[in-house]
Amino acid sequence: MGVSASLPALGNEYLWKLCLLPPALLILYLVGLGIYRLYFSPLAAYPGPRLAALSNWYEFYWDVIQQGQFTFHIQKLHLQYGPIIRITPTELHIDDPAYYETLYSRAVRRDKYAYFSGRFGYASDCFSTIDHDLHRLRRKALSPMFSVKKIDEFQPVIKEKVEKLCGRMALYLQDGQVLPLSRAWMALTTDVITEYSFAKSYDQLDSPNFQDTLHEALVAIYTTGQFALHFPIVFPILDIMPEWLVKMAQPEVLPVVGLRKDLGRQIGEIRRGVNDAHKHVSHPTIFHEVLNSDLPLEEKSDARLGDEAQLIVAAGLITTSWALTVASFHIINNSNVFQRLRTELETIVSTSSSTFDWHKLEQLPYLNGCVHEAVRLAHGVSTRSPRLAPLELKYADWVIPANTPISMTNVDILMDESIFPNAKDFVPERWIDRPDLDRFFVPFGKGSRACAGINLAQAELYITLATVFSRFSFELFETDRSDVEMAHAYLVPYPKWDSKGVRVNIKSISAKDGKAICA
């Protein structure tokens, strides 16, 4: 049971071989395959739509034609069929928060479903790695760089970038311009993660009106990835095509090619000693350290580490900037939330220096609640994440065959009304004195494949929100809740396509900080 049973996923030579069959044999094969899937497959007894059991074209329709709607559709299917359903010919999906830690257990082996690695053309980054042991080898080289100790060492750089952003924000008060806050957050998180990766920031905080961000490139990558999930040959073709040809044939995917090649070039520069910026900074950098690690040589090629760089840069900037966007909208939109947060921050401002320490900020109950709510409503990865268990698993009265792809979706838990009443609302108070909720805080995933960057993301969120909202007050400009709610699930959430993001006018800067910023 695997990719070979899923026709749309076969963007390879096997599909072409089928197409070469005589029409009569091809029809006979497809009819036989359909009968097997509906009546004789080990998953035939599981509830779910017959079309989903018959073909992956069902998923293709909801995720590609309907533009990232399969996550929402699966939720509706659970309401109709129950907590465990068959959503493709080979895959089961479970909607039961109590089962999450069983499926994504750190204690046992869990391979990734090979079909899902096709999203980025079977890239060789940790996220796409199928085999459990190979994933552990690759992750081992990266994990030390995301430890609490390493992020503590990197904390001054985060503060420096946030201070730079505050300086840019102050100019918007002086000239009365509308601040594109979503793009400002993305510029900030891009400069942080590229500085940490290469000791060489992209300096997008210097961009006029924050126009030069990676927003458009990442939209192209994730939407292309949704199509490539079904036809994984897409990315290998893009990689070998010259950029001028891509620009002429399909200009909207040019950012996909450009970003992948640029990051590969940066790895090569570090290897050849062209980029020795790490010698002149006080903090460690990810890829200088990885290239000097005990990772096997074949795992240190420019191509493989280029894949890893794209994963780290994309994941490091998009999820954190989106969480900042969600947080800022709700804090600004609700004067009670803003005032309570400002009051709490003032208690620490009066007893500390002008910049905040990440760990001290985590101890502030209301700020802690704001960060948790922002990340919960931002969702992290918004599509399902299938795993293969080497032994049978049991769910309720069902015995699930070994190596069956089984998935759950973080969004289902994070928006579960029985756990988070009024789940769509931003309620920081719900996290205060509620350690029992930590079990259901799953935007970073759990188990051996949980997000490695959680400490970096947390440090950025606490420092940024505390610094900015202790100094500035804002009012929203032509922005509403639909600008921060998921409308399309393309691995990560996207709001409605015509959204211009969260935009604000700056009302004021605190007197003490205003003088320092504007000096």
Secondary structure in CASP SS format (residue, H / E / C, confidence):
PFRMAT SS
TARGET T0000
AUTHOR 0000-0000-0000
METHOD secondary structure of the structure
MODEL  1
M C 1.00
G C 1.00
V H 1.00
S H 1.00
A H 1.00
S C 1.00
L H 1.00
P H 1.00
A H 1.00
L C 1.00
G C 1.00
N C 1.00
E H 1.00
Y H 1.00
L H 1.00
W H 1.00
K H 1.00
L H 1.00
C H 1.00
L C 1.00
L C 1.00
P C 1.00
P H 1.00
A H 1.00
L H 1.00
L H 1.00
I H 1.00
L H 1.00
Y H 1.00
L H 1.00
V H 1.00
G H 1.00
L H 1.00
G H 1.00
I H 1.00
Y H 1.00
R H 1.00
L H 1.00
Y H 1.00
F H 1.00
S C 1.00
P C 1.00
L C 1.00
A C 1.00
A C 1.00
Y C 1.00
P C 1.00
G C 1.00
P C 1.00
R H 1.00
L H 1.00
A H 1.00
A H 1.00
L H 1.00
S C 1.00
N C 1.00
W H 1.00
Y H 1.00
E H 1.00
F H 1.00
Y H 1.00
W H 1.00
D H 1.00
V H 1.00
I H 1.00
Q C 1.00
Q C 1.00
G C 1.00
Q C 1.00
F H 1.00
T H 1.00
F H 1.00
H H 1.00
I H 1.00
Q H 1.00
K H 1.00
L H 1.00
H H 1.00
L H 1.00
Q H 1.00
Y H 1.00
G C 1.00
P C 1.00
I E 1.00
I E 1.00
R E 1.00
I C 1.00
T C 1.00
P C 1.00
T C 1.00
E C 1.00
L E 1.00
H E 1.00
I E 1.00
D C 1.00
D C 1.00
P H 1.00
A H 1.00
Y H 1.00
Y H 1.00
E H 1.00
T H 1.00
L H 1.00
Y C 1.00
S C 1.00
R C 1.00
A C 1.00
V C 1.00
R C 1.00
R C 1.00
D E 1.00
K E 1.00
Y C 1.00
A H 1.00
Y H 1.00
F H 1.00
S H 1.00
G H 1.00
R H 1.00
F H 1.00
G C 1.00
Y C 1.00
A C 1.00
S C 1.00
D C 1.00
C C 1.00
F C 1.00
S C 1.00
T C 1.00
I C 1.00
D C 1.00
H H 1.00
D H 1.00
L H 1.00
H H 1.00
R H 1.00
L H 1.00
R H 1.00
R H 1.00
K H 1.00
A H 1.00
L H 1.00
S H 1.00
P H 1.00
M H 1.00
F H 1.00
S C 1.00
V H 1.00
K H 1.00
K H 1.00
I H 1.00
D H 1.00
E H 1.00
F H 1.00
Q H 1.00
P H 1.00
V H 1.00
I H 1.00
K H 1.00
E H 1.00
K H 1.00
V H 1.00
E H 1.00
K H 1.00
L H 1.00
C H 1.00
G H 1.00
R H 1.00
M H 1.00
A H 1.00
L H 1.00
Y H 1.00
L H 1.00
Q H 1.00
D H 1.00
G C 1.00
Q C 1.00
V C 1.00
L E 1.00
P E 1.00
L H 1.00
S H 1.00
R H 1.00
A H 1.00
W H 1.00
M H 1.00
A H 1.00
L H 1.00
T H 1.00
T H 1.00
D H 1.00
V H 1.00
I H 1.00
T H 1.00
E H 1.00
Y H 1.00
S H 1.00
F H 1.00
A C 1.00
K C 1.00
S C 1.00
Y C 1.00
D C 1.00
Q H 1.00
L H 1.00
D H 1.00
S C 1.00
P H 1.00
N H 1.00
F H 1.00
Q C 1.00
D C 1.00
T C 1.00
L C 1.00
H H 1.00
E H 1.00
A H 1.00
L H 1.00
V H 1.00
A H 1.00
I H 1.00
Y H 1.00
T H 1.00
T H 1.00
G H 1.00
Q H 1.00
F H 1.00
A H 1.00
L C 1.00
H C 1.00
F C 1.00
P C 1.00
I C 1.00
V H 1.00
F H 1.00
P H 1.00
I H 1.00
L H 1.00
D H 1.00
I H 1.00
M C 1.00
P C 1.00
E H 1.00
W H 1.00
L H 1.00
V H 1.00
K H 1.00
M H 1.00
A H 1.00
Q C 1.00
P H 1.00
E H 1.00
V H 1.00
L H 1.00
P H 1.00
V H 1.00
V H 1.00
G H 1.00
L H 1.00
R H 1.00
K H 1.00
D H 1.00
L H 1.00
G H 1.00
R H 1.00
Q H 1.00
I H 1.00
G H 1.00
E H 1.00
I H 1.00
R H 1.00
R H 1.00
G C 1.00
V C 1.00
N C 1.00
D C 1.00
A H 1.00
H H 1.00
K H 1.00
H H 1.00
V C 1.00
S C 1.00
H C 1.00
P C 1.00
T C 1.00
I H 1.00
F H 1.00
H H 1.00
E H 1.00
V H 1.00
L H 1.00
N C 1.00
S C 1.00
D C 1.00
L C 1.00
P C 1.00
L H 1.00
E H 1.00
E H 1.00
K H 1.00
S C 1.00
D H 1.00
A H 1.00
R H 1.00
L H 1.00
G H 1.00
D H 1.00
E H 1.00
A H 1.00
Q H 1.00
L H 1.00
I H 1.00
V H 1.00
A H 1.00
A H 1.00
G H 1.00
L H 1.00
I H 1.00
T H 1.00
T H 1.00
S H 1.00
W H 1.00
A H 1.00
L H 1.00
T H 1.00
V H 1.00
A H 1.00
S H 1.00
F H 1.00
H H 1.00
I H 1.00
I H 1.00
N H 1.00
N C 1.00
S H 1.00
N H 1.00
V H 1.00
F H 1.00
Q H 1.00
R H 1.00
L H 1.00
R H 1.00
T H 1.00
E H 1.00
L H 1.00
E H 1.00
T H 1.00
I H 1.00
V H 1.00
S C 1.00
T C 1.00
S C 1.00
S C 1.00
S C 1.00
T C 1.00
F C 1.00
D C 1.00
W H 1.00
H H 1.00
K H 1.00
L H 1.00
E H 1.00
Q C 1.00
L C 1.00
P H 1.00
Y H 1.00
L H 1.00
N H 1.00
G H 1.00
C H 1.00
V H 1.00
H H 1.00
E H 1.00
A H 1.00
V H 1.00
R H 1.00
L H 1.00
A H 1.00
H C 1.00
G C 1.00
V C 1.00
S C 1.00
T C 1.00
R C 1.00
S C 1.00
P C 1.00
R E 1.00
L E 1.00
A C 1.00
P C 1.00
L C 1.00
E C 1.00
L E 1.00
K E 1.00
Y E 1.00
A C 1.00
D C 1.00
W E 1.00
V E 1.00
I E 1.00
P C 1.00
A C 1.00
N C 1.00
T C 1.00
P C 1.00
I E 1.00
S E 1.00
M C 1.00
T C 1.00
N H 1.00
V H 1.00
D H 1.00
I H 1.00
L H 1.00
M C 1.00
D C 1.00
E C 1.00
S C 1.00
I C 1.00
F C 1.00
P C 1.00
N C 1.00
A C 1.00
K C 1.00
D C 1.00
F C 1.00
V C 1.00
P H 1.00
E H 1.00
R H 1.00
W H 1.00
I C 1.00
D C 1.00
R C 1.00
P H 1.00
D H 1.00
L H 1.00
D H 1.00
R H 1.00
F H 1.00
F C 1.00
V C 1.00
P C 1.00
F C 1.00
G C 1.00
K C 1.00
G C 1.00
S C 1.00
R C 1.00
A C 1.00
C C 1.00
A C 1.00
G C 1.00
I H 1.00
N H 1.00
L H 1.00
A H 1.00
Q H 1.00
A H 1.00
E H 1.00
L H 1.00
Y H 1.00
I H 1.00
T H 1.00
L H 1.00
A H 1.00
T H 1.00
V H 1.00
F H 1.00
S H 1.00
R H 1.00
F E 1.00
S E 1.00
F E 1.00
E E 1.00
L E 1.00
F C 1.00
E C 1.00
T C 1.00
D C 1.00
R H 1.00
S H 1.00
D H 1.00
V C 1.00
E C 1.00
M C 1.00
A C 1.00
H E 1.00
A E 1.00
Y C 1.00
L C 1.00
V C 1.00
P E 1.00
Y E 1.00
P C 1.00
K C 1.00
W C 1.00
D C 1.00
S C 1.00
K C 1.00
G C 1.00
V C 1.00
R E 1.00
V E 1.00
N E 1.00
I E 1.00
K E 1.00
S E 1.00
I E 1.00
S C 1.00
A H 1.00
K H 1.00
D H 1.00
G H 1.00
K H 1.00
A H 1.00
I H 1.00
C H 1.00
A C 1.00
END
